[in-house]
Amino acid sequence: MSLLAELLEAYVLITADNEGVASDHAKYLREHRDKLQEYVVKYVIRENK
């Protein structure tokens, strides 16, 4: 899976207003915490380099 696709999964999980997606959050977080952190740093916090 490409990095973009992995970060897209993180975006959907963080922003989705959907009970089905929300119910997957805990499992996804356990398995892909690094991708969620990467998404937040790159696109939410937007570190300036």
N, C-alpha and C positions, 0 to 999 in steps of 0.2 A: 504494500500500500504506500502511496506517495505521502510525503510530508504534508502536502496541501490537504489530501483526503483525511489524514489523521487529525489535522487541526480543524477541519470542517466538522468532524465528529464532536470535537470538544466544543466548538461554537454552538452546534445544535443542542448539545446537552446542557450548556450553560444558559442559553437563551430561550429554549423551547417552553412554551406555555401549554404543555400537553401532559396529561396524567400518565400516559404510557411511557413517554420519554422520561418524565420525572421519576418514575418507579425504577428505571434502569440506572439512575444516577449513582447509587452507592456501589453497585457492582463495577460500573465503568470507572469510577474514581479509584477503587482498589486496583484495577488492572491497568489503568492508563493515567495515573496521577501526573507523570512527567509530561504528557501531552497537554493536559489541562493547565499545568503551570506554564508551559511554553506559550500556549495560546494567550493566557492572561498577561504574561510579560510582553509579548510581541504586539498584541492588538488591543488590550485593555489599558495597560499602564503605558505602553508605547515608550520604552526606554529610548532616550536620545543618545546616539553614539556619534 
